Amino acid sequence: MLVALEALRDEPGQVAFEIEVLDVDTDPLLEQRYDELVPVLADACGNELCHYFLDAVKVREYLSAFR
């Protein structure tokens, strides 16, 4: 998912965003919350956008709100 997300970030005209990678297994609260849903993509507020694979359509839609 990370490679696909980085490719999305590099698309021309895309809203700039940062990527923070967290190891869910090192945080008991994150491990309890996400368990088998890893990898997961969430925004800074914890809103989940997708699991397992990047849903590029959903992420583009989400990012369009910041234009």
N, C-alpha and C positions, 0 to 999 in steps of 0.2 A: 504494500500500500504506500509505503514511503516513496519509492521510486516514482510511482504514478502521481503522487501528490506533488513531488518536486517538478515533474514534467508539466503538470497543470499550472503550477506557479510561474513557470517560464513561458507560458503562452503569451503571445503579443496582446496587449490591451487588457490583460488580467489585472484585477485589483491586487496590490501587493499584500502579502501576508507572511507571517513567520510560522515556522514549524517547531514545536517543542516535543521532543520524544521523551516519554516517561516509561520506566520499566514497572509495569503494573505489579509484578511479582515482588517488588521491594517495598510496597506500601499495602498493608493489610486492608485499609479501607477501599483502595482501588481494586485490589484483588477480589474483595467481597462484592463490589459493585459490578465489575466487568467479567470476572470469572472466565467463562469459555467464550466470551465475545471479542477476544483479542485476536488481531489488532482492531482497535476502535479509533475512530476519528471523532473528536469532540471539540467544540469551540471553547473559548476561554471561560465561559460560564458553566461548562459541563454538559451542554446540550449535545447529544449524540447525533452525528450526521450519517455515519455508516459503520458497518462492521465487516471484518474479513477482507473485503475488497473495496477499493475506492469507487464510490458512486459519483462519477464526475459530473453527471447532470445535476444531481442534488447539491453538490458542492458549488458548482457554477451558479445555481439559483440562489444559494445562500449568500455567496459573495456579491451577487448583483445588488443586494440590498445596501451595500457599502459604496456604491458608485455615486 
